[in-house]
Amino acid sequence: MAYLALDTETTGLDWRTERLLGLGYYASEDDKGWLTDPAEIDRFFEERRARGDFFIWCNAPFDRKVLLRAGCSWAPCDLDLKLAADLLPNRPKGLSLEEICWALCRIPPWKEEAVRDAGGQVPIDVTRDYCLTDCRNTLAAAEALIPALEACGQATYYYQRRQPYSDLLTRVEYRGVAFNRAAGEKYHTDLLAEIAALESKLETEGGALVREYEEAEIQKVLVKRKAPPTPQRLEEIRREHAFNWGSDDQVLWLLHFKLGLPCRHPRDRYDKSGTRKIKGGYTIAYKKGDPTISTDEDTLTLYLQQHPLIQVLLDYRHAIKLEGYVAAWMEASEWDGRIHTSFNLTNTETGRTSSSGPNLQQVPKPEHDGGRARGLFMAEPGRKLVIADMRQIEPRLLAHYSKSPTLIRCFELGVDFYSVIAKVAVPACAQTPLPEIKVKHPKERGACKTVGLGWIYNLRAFGTQQIFRKALGTQVSYEEAEGYRRSFFQGLPEVVEFKDTAQQFAEREGYVPTLYGMRSWVKKGSDIQNAVNRVIQPSASDVLLDAQVRLSERLLAEGIDAYLVLTVHDEVVYSVKEEALDRFIPALTEAMTKSVQLRCPLDIELFTGDTWAEKH
């Protein structure tokens, strides 16, 4: 078996639109080359795979999509430097090829700006040599990385779990999810109108104070001019210096200095003494340990009852955020009417999968916009979307690890864990039967879901207060919040023992093991305090992704016309041929509930519809 390092060169960084220039490969000085024809590349892959070569890339998802786009077949991958280096105890600070090579074998940076930035404008012979240098250094890094993976006990996890996850998600990225551009355009237009209406309302609520700010800023400009401006230029100056509701400084000037609101953040504190200058001629002096001055949502929620402007401002920010999401989706779907996000298995503190370009992990839930955002993601003609939500996977994993009889029995009986917390902690839910809380009190249950998971992950009484205030507008005293938290753990002593054991193990060994064998490396301080988080969340992600890998293999073997189009937190979305639904749903249910044996049963909620919003 020979190690074979590979890399592609393209005319740019967007695999959807840029052109493949060539594929470089390097096994030794006597075995290296440059291929440009897709048919030739496919033959090369077949020949080298038949020889038993070990295929190594630095960023396989990008290269594989580039090759597919160029008409090549699915490229083999045995090792992705970026994916594997992320598992090391002393992982490189960055995961670019140069950073990995420097961290593992002290190869200094070699990329020339002219070559790196010019892409297809560089002579092809220079591009080829540059690519072969990348391949040679990829091979050198791999020769250091492979034994390092073995030494830190992560080789098995990488080859059996992480690489198959990447294989699956790369196919999902390439395929994309169908997006309703016409409905998206309408929603975007409606959001712009809503933003304009809220801006008008903000100006009304701000009244003379807003005009005072604007006039002061305009006068600063005028006094510097030698001659009065023309009427046209004066109008331009007024537009340039209109009050900006998106500016933290300007909003702080209005709320703190003019309306007299403290704007003290409920949790964050200054780590040193100093001053902060605010546009408008004001200065904030603060001491180490003082609550920070802020206008973020957590802070403003504290002052909702003190001025009507606050609610309008929060609504405005929410609309701005939604508009940004929809605009990004519209842009991303221009190419083929589908959205091709990039899923990231690295660089997440929680071990969860993230996404970017665009970020689909933050698609608003229906309670925030009536389902219009999720309704834009749709099934193709003749197909349906099947949405499966793995119910309460984190509390179930907690039950498994802690061996708590109470939690295990709760899930065996099908009791909703978060409804139990709501019934105890929220007076409005006290008289509601447990099975009805999820339907009758969704906001209260949602708040208790955040609180319950937060308690598991070291949320204290003060944070509990903020969650209830923000979600429900309920004022909970510090003593009440602490009482709820203590009662939670008093009823679950095994959970307390598990937390203590996990923290002791983390401090002693420098890592905590997850369900499938990943070592979540920890340092001193907060990492050790969050040891339970570093066990539960990566394990939850692995349970979900491992089930999808197994299911994809079954779908292929049995010829079921269905494919994964999205994975978001504990939820997966499949596009399924209507005629295949009867075969697909049992296969999906089995994969997601039987893929791993815990001390309590796994459970899912299933929904079928024409759009993602029909889950709700």
N, C-alpha and C positions, 0 to 999 in steps of 0.2 A: 504494500500500500504506500502510495506517495502522497504527501501533502501538496495540494494544488491551490494556490491563492489566485483569486480572480477579482476583476474590477471593470466597471463600464466607464466610458467617457461619453458625455452628452453635450449638447449645445446650451444647456441651462439646467436649472434645478427643479423644474416642474415636469415630472415624468409624463403627465397627460399631454403636453403640447410640444415638448422639446424633442429633438432628433438624436437617435443613437449614432455616435461616431464610430464606436468600436468596442470590442471586448478584449481586455488584456488578461494573460494568464502567466503564472510563474511557478515552476516547481524547482528549477535550478538554472544556472547560467546556460546549460545545454538544453534545457526544456522550458522555453518561454516563447510567447508569441502574441500576435495581434490579429483579431478576426473582425471582419466587417459585414459579411453576408449572413443573414439569419439562418439560411439553410446550412451553411458551413458551421455556424455556431451550434446548431442542433446536433449535427453529426459529431462534432467535437465532444459535446456533453455525453452522447451515447457511448462513444469510444472510451472516454476516460472513466465513465461510470462502470463500464464493463471491465475495465482494468482494476477496479476497486479503489480508485483514487478518492482521497478525502477532500471535499470541496470546502474552501474557506473564503469568506467574504468579510468585509468590514461593516457594511450596511446592506445586508441582503434584501430587506423589503424594497428599498428603492431600486436596486439593481434588477431584481426580479421583475418589478413592474415595468421598468424601462425596456427590458428584453421582451416581455409579453406585448407591450405596445408596438414594438418593432416587428412583431410577427414570429418571434421565437417561441419555443415550447417552454414549459415550466422548468426553471433552472434548479438543479440540485443544490442543496446547502447542508453541510454537516456541522459547520461552526460559523457563527456570526460574532466577530470580535466584540462589537458593541454590546450585544446581548449577554455574552459570556463574561466580559470584563465587569459588568454591573454586579455580578454575583461575588466578586472578590472582597475579602475583608477590608483591604485598603484600595478600594476602587479608584480609578483615576478621577480627578476633579471634573474633567470633561470626558466625553466619549467620542471625540473625533479621532480619526486615524492617527493624526500627529500626536495627540494627547495620550492615546493608548500606547503608541510606540515609545514615547518618552518615558512613560510610567513603568512599562514592562522591561524594556531593554535599552533605555537611554539613547535611542536614536534621536538626534536633534531635528527640529523642524526643517523640512526640505522644500516645501511648496513655494514656488515663486508667485508673487501677486499677479504678474502679467498672465501666467498660465492659468492660475486658479480662477481669475475673474473674466478672462476673455472667452473661454469656452471654444465655440466653433470658429472664432476668428483667428486662432493660433494655427500655424501650419501643422498639417496632420502628422508629420514625422515628429514634431515636438510634442504634440498631444500623445502620440504612441509611447514615446520614451518616458514621458511623465507618468502615464498609466502603468507602465512596467515597473517604474520605481515604486509606485504605490503598492503594486502586487508583491514586489520583493520585500518591502517593509511589512506588509500584511503577514507574509509568511514568517518573518523573523519574530513578529509579535505573537503569532499563533504558537510558535515553538516554545515560547516562554509561558504563554497563557494556559496551554493544555495541561502541563504538569502542575501549574498553580491551582487550576480547578480541582485536580485530584487531591492535592495537598490540603486544601481547605474543605474537602468533603462535599463539593458542589457539582462534580462531574456528572453523577447519575441524575441529579435533578435537572441539570441543563439538558442532557441528551434525551431524557425521557419526558420532560415536561416543557421546559421553556422553549426549546427549538420547535417542537410540534405546535405550541401555541402560536409562535410567530408565523409558522407555515400557514396555519388556518387564517390568522388575521390579515396576512398579506393578500390572500385570495379575496377576503371580504373587502379590503381597501380597493383592490383592482376592480371588483365587480360594482361596488357602490350601491347606493339605495336610491330608488326613483323619487324625484322631487316634483311637486306640483308648482311649476313656475308661474302659471296664471294666478293661482290662489295666493302664491307668495307675493306677487306684484301688488295684488289688491290689499293684502294684509300690510305690506310695507307702506302703501299710500295711506291707509287708515291710521297707521302709527304716526306718520308724519303730521297728519291732521290733528291727532290727539296731542302730540308734542307741542304744536303751535298753540292749541287751545290752552294747554297747561302753562305755557310760557306767558300767555296773556293774563291768565289768572294769577300767576306769580307776580307779574308786574302790578296788577291791581292790589294784591295783598301787600306787596312791598311799598307801594304808593310813593309818597314824597321822599322816602329814604333812598329808594332806588334812583330817583331822579337827582337827588343830592349827590350821590356817588358819581353818576354819569357826568353831571355838570362840573364837578371838581376835576375829573379826569380830563374833560375837554379843555378846561381853563389851563391846565398844566401844559397842554399842547399849544394853546393859543399864545400864551405869554412868551414862548420861545420863538415865535414867528416875528419877523421884522415888519410884515405887512398883513393886513386882515385877509383871510382866505376868501376865495370866491364862494358864492352860495353852493355851488356844486361840491367844492372841496370841503366846505363846512359840513355838508350832509354826509360825505364820506367819513369825516372825522367822527361824527356822531355814531355812525354804524360801527366803526372800528372800536369805539369805546363804550358801546352799549353794555349794560350789566350782563355778565356771563354767569348764568346759573350753574354752569358746569365747573366753575372755578372754585376750588376749596377756599382760597384766600378771600374772594369776594363774598361768598356765602358766609364765611366766618366773620367778616367785617360787619355784615348786616345782622346776623343772629347774636353775636357775642358783644360787639361794641355798640350797636345801635338799639337792639331789642333787649339787651341785658341778659340773655340766656347763658348759663355757665359753660355749656358745650363741653363738659368734662366726660371723657370716655369712661365707661363703667368698669373696664379692666386694665387697659394699657396705662403704664406709668413711665415718666421720663427716667432714663437711666443715668442722666447727669444734669447738672444745672446749666442754664443758658438763656438765650432770648430768641424770639422768632419775630421777624418783621412781617407785618401784614400790609398788603397793598392798600393804600388809603392813609398812610402816615402813622399807623399804630404799631406798637411793639408789645409782645407778650413776654413777660419774664417768668421763669419757672425754676423750681428747685428739683433736685434729684428726689424721686419718689412721688412727686405731684402727679395727679391724673392728667393724661395728655389732653390738650385742647383739640377737638376733632369735630367734623361734620359728617362722619360716616353714619350708616344706618343704625348701628347699635346705639350710638350716642343720641341721634335725633329722636329715636323711639322713646327715650326717657322724657322728652319735652313735648310730646304730642298734645297734651292738654293745655300747654301754656301759650300756644299761638297757632292760629289756623294755617299759617304759612307752612308749618312743618309737614303736615299731611300732603299738601299740594306738592311740596318739594320732593317728598318720597315718591309720590305717584309719577312725577316728572322723571326722576331718575330711573324708575322702573320702566317707563315707556322708552327712554333713551336706550336702556340696556336691551330691551326687546327689539328695537329698531336695528341696533347693531348686529344682533344675532341674525335677523331676517336678511339684512343687507349682505352679510357674509355668506349666507346660504345661497342667495340669488347669484352672487358672484361665482361661488364654487360650482354651481350647477350649469354655468354658461356653456361648458364644453360639450356635454352630451345629455343634459337634462337629469343628471344623477349627481349625488354628492359623494365624493371619494375622500373620506377623512383618513387620517393616519393614526393608527393605534400605537400607543407607547407602552412597552412593558418595562421600561427603565425610567430612572429619575423620578419615581414617585415615593414619597416618604412612607405612605401607607401600604405599598405593595400592590395597590389597585391599578388596573389598566386605565390610562388616560387617553385622550385623543386631541388632535390638533389639525388645523388646516382644512376645515373649521373644527372647532371643539363641539362635539355632539354629546359630551357628558353633561352639558349644562342646558340642554333643551328644556324650556320651561314646562313644568307640569300643568295639567289642565286647570288646576285651581288658581293658577296665576294669570291665565289668559283665556279661559273658557275652552281650551283644547285647540285653539287655532294654530299654534306652532306645531304641535305633533301631528295635526291633521294635514300638514304639508308633505309629510313623508308617506308615500302611498305604494300600493301594490300595482304591478303592471297588469295590463288587460289579460284576463283569463287566469289570474293568480289572486291569492289572498295573502295578507300578512297574518302570521301566527305569532303572538307575543306571549312569552313565558316569563313569569316573574318568580324567582326563587324566594319563597316566603321566609322572612326572618332568619336568614342563613347565619348571621352573626350571633344572635342569641342561641341558636341551635348548636353552633360550634362551641359557644361558652358552656352550654349544658354538657356537651361531649367531653371537653377538657376538664371541667370542674367536677364532673360526675354527680352534679346536684340532683338528688331524687325529685325535688320540687320542680325544677326546670324540665327534667326528662319527662315527668308525668304530665306536665303542662302541654308539651308538644305531642305526647302520645294521645292525649284526649282532644287534640285539635284546638286548644284554647289560644286565643290571640294574646300574645305576650304584652304587646303595647296597650291593649285595651285594659288589661289587669292594672297596669300602672295608672292609666287614666281614671279608672274607677276609684282608685285609692287617693290620687293626688289632685283631681279636679272635681270640685263640688258639683258642677253641672252634670257630671257623669255618674255620680254616686248612686242614683236610683235607677239608672238605665241598665237593663240586663246586658251581660257581657257580649252576647252575640250581636247586639244592636248598636253598640258603641261606634263601631267602624263606620256605619251608615249614618247614624244620627249625629255623631260628634266627630267628623273627620278632622277638623282643626285641632281639637283637643287631643285626639289620638296621635296626630302628627307631631304635636309638641312633645308628647310623652315618648314617642319613638326617639326623638332627638335627645331627650333627657335620659331615657333608659340606656341608650348606647353611650351617651356621655358619661354616665356614672360608671359604666364598665371601664371607660377609658380615662378615668380620673377627673371628670367634671366635678367641681365643688359646688357649694351652696350658692355662691355669688353668680356663677354661670347659670345655675338652675333658675335663679330669679330672672335673669335677662332673657332666657328662652321663653319662659311663661309670659313675660311682659311683651316681648316682641311678637309672639305668635298669637296670643289671646287677649292682650291688653289687660292681663290680670296682675294685680299687685300682690306678690307673695313675699312675706317677710323673710329675712335671712334665717330666722329660727325655724319657720315652717319649711323652707327649702332644705335646710340641713336635716330636719326631722324626716322628710320624705326620703332623703338619701340614706340616712342611717337605718330607717325601717326597711328599705330595699335590701341592704346588705345583712341586716339582722335575720331576715327571712331566708337568706341564701349564704349561710356560713361557708359552704364549700367554695363559693365564688371568691370570698375573701382569702381563703387558703390558697386557691389557684393563683390569684394575683400575687400573693406574697412569694409563692414558690417560683413563679415566672420571673419576678424581679431578682430573687436570689440567684437563680440560674444565670440570668443575663449578666449580673455583676460578676459572677464567678467565671463564666465561660466566654463572655464577650459577644454572645449571640443568643437568640432563641430559635428553636426549630419549629417549622410550620408543619401542617398536616402531611404534605407531600415531600418533606425533606429539605425545603429551602432553609438556609440559615439566614435569618434576619439579623445582621450585625448591628450591635449597639455600642455606644460609647458611654461615658459617665453622665450622670445628671439626668436630664429629662428623658433621654433614650431609655434608661433603665426604668424610670417611672412609667413609661409608656410600653413596657414589655408586653402586656396583654394585647394592646393594639397591634403590636408587631407580630403577634402570633395569629390573632383572629382575622385581621383584614387580608393579609396575603393568602391565608388558608381559604377564605371565602372566594377570593378571585380564582384560586387554583381549582376549587370544586366546580365553579361555573365553567371555566375554560376547558378543563379536562373532560367534562361531560359533552361539550360541543365538539371536541376532537373525536371522541368515540362515536358521537352521533354522525359526524360528517363521513367517517369511514363506513358506517352502516348504510347511510343514504347512497353512497357510491356503490357498495356491494349489492344492494337490493334494487338499485335503479329507481329510487324515489326522487321525483323532480322537486327538490326543495334545496334552498341554500340560505346560509346566514347572511343577513345584510347589516345588522347592528348589534352591538353589545354595549349596554349602558348600565354600569353598577351591577345590580343583581338581575338584570333583565336582558333577554335576548329577543331579537326580532328576525323571523324567517319569512322569506318569500316562497310560497308553495303553490304549485299547480293545483287548481281547484279539484281535479280528479284524483289528486294524490293525498288529499287531506285525511281520508280515512286510514291510510297507511302511515302517514307522517305523524299524526298526533300521538298514537300509542308509542311510536318509536321515540319521540321527543320526551314524553312523560317518563318512560323507562330510563332513558339516558340521564335525565336530570334528577330522578329520585332514587336510582339504584347504582349510580356510578361509584359511590363510596359508602361504606357501612359506618354510620355513627351510632352513638348510644341512644339517639333519638331519631325518629324518621325525618327525612327530607320531604318537603312539600312544595308544590308550585301552583300558581294561578295561571290559567290559560285563557286567552282571548283570541278571537278570529275576526278580521274585518278588512275593509278596503284601505284604512289608514291606521297609523300608529295611535291616533287619538281614540280609536274605538276600544282600546283597552279599558278606558275609563267610562 
